[in-house]
Amino acid sequence: MFILPAFRRRLARVVALLGPSAPQPPALRADIGHQDPDPASVCPRRRPVDVSGHPGALPARLPALVHGGEQTWIPVVMDLRYDRDDPLAVDFTFHGPTGALARWRFSRDLLLAGLDELVGQGEVMIWPSDEGPADSVLFLRLGLQERHALLAVRREPVHEWLASTLAAVPLGDELAGTDWDEEQRRLLRTA
């Protein structure tokens, strides 16, 4: 697996900074392929999600760390959002002490695959740790190679949040309500 040697040496420190690990939920991928997955079996400790004021969205707020140099990890807050009106994408907004730092939108499928293995290329790469407690940390590299941010976040809360998005819109149902004739008309009007 692709992890820079410097990060392997420091993973224990990152895990310590993120806090103690909770027991891992069952593998999310085990429920993929079922016609109607039971959210409780995907994530038995899943808490109700407050969607008031955000129709179709499943928000979460998680602590994360951004790599700031050789020995420096800077705490940030990461807001995760999922909107049923854009069911193929997830939104991550990162907040530092001075406010919002950056907002990224990428594929929900990419995040799902990144829970288990290195995925992505170009501006978004996601992978789980392969050192320390099994799958305790999820890494996100956002941006171009020359200028990017490396973030570390506990894998379990991301897993739980992703399970709630799958309960809201199961895999394969993302485009079920799409009126393809209307989409074609809309595209032809804008062309």
Helices and strands as residue ranges (DSSP letters): H 5-18, G 28-31, H 39-42, E 60-69, E 72-81, E 89-96, E 99-107, H 108-114, E 119-121, E 124-128, E 137-144, E 147-154, H 155-168, H 180-190
